[in-house]
Amino acid sequence: MTILVTGAAGFIGSEVARALLARDDSVIGVDSLNAYYTPALKRARLDRIGASSKFRFIKADIANYQELTAALTGLEFSSIIHLAAQAGVRHSITHPFDYGKSNLDGHLSILELARARKVDHLTYASSSSVYGGNEKTPFSETDPTSAPVSLYGATKKANEAMSASYGRLYALPQTGLRFFTVYGPWGRPDMAYWMFADKILRGEPIEIFNNGAMGRDFTFIDDIVKGVLAAHERPPGADRHFHRIYNLGNDRPEELMTLVTLLEKELGKTSEKIMMPMQPGDVERTWADIGRARSELGYAPTVTLAEGIKRFAAWRLSADYTF
């Protein structure tokens, strides 16, 4: 089996590619290597995938359909795992057009590619951000998602609607995965746990938004990868209009201050905390109801936040970390 993985130099994409190769699938990886955060980290992730006759990397922008299809000319693949996107809630406040290009044009490009190639299954990344200011917890796939509080969340909701339409129009099997705060070694430097770690190690104060009254369903990367692969192996059929949505979280929300305490413990340093108000686009709490994923995919996350931060901190303090 050959699988096209977009965002292959990204955090989740590179780990999914490694897992596919480990089970002897072939992978075509696509990534633009943009400069949202240091491309050196993205190249290091590609190096970590390693040289393999079963892995081919292509540098291309998925939002440019002509460029993408030209780059894939002559290459065969049976399915797509689409993980490329412009991430970041706060960045969407200051750079909105990045999200229109990467998340809307990019998703449409992948839908058209999947339709043209008649792939067996398109699995794509959505986000817990689609739930917006939902006050009911835990968040269920059946909860309303019509009022996102960030542009990033709005683009991910739009992706789901676009995919649902392609499922009905073209009988194109698709699965959308709502990820909940994915973290771990080789992660994203723009995320809170990474930024906190950097500042703690430099002896700088850290900013605690909403005065610390925030909670997140932190989900370790290994658990997410297992969920992605399990979902990709189960394409939805006509009975679900060829489209299905799953939450992939830890079903274990943790307080923001718990994260800070764990980081300080594992890094061996304490930090000064500056309490700040809630930031635009943020929500107070996320919590995934993973009942659907448990029953239909056999999804069963196992890594606690304490264990996950221990693994992240060990990597952050190791010789592998050069970023």
Secondary structure, 3 states (H helix, E strand, C coil): CEEEEECCCCHHHHHHHHHHHHCCCEEEEEECCCCCCCHHHHHHHHHHHCCCCCEEEEECCCCCHHHHHHHCCCCCCCEEEECCCCCCHHHHHHCHHHHHHHHHHHHHHHHHHHHHHCCCCEEEEEEHHHHCCCCCCCECCCCCCCCCCCHHHHHHHHHHHHHHHHHHHHCCCEEEEEECCEECCCCCCCCHHHHHHHHHHHCCCEEEHHHHCCEECCEEHHHHHHHHHHHHCCCCCHHHCCEEEEEECCCCCEEHHHHHHHHHHHHCCCCCEEECCCCCCCCCECCECCHHHHHHHCCCCCCCHHHHHHHHHHHHCCCCCCC
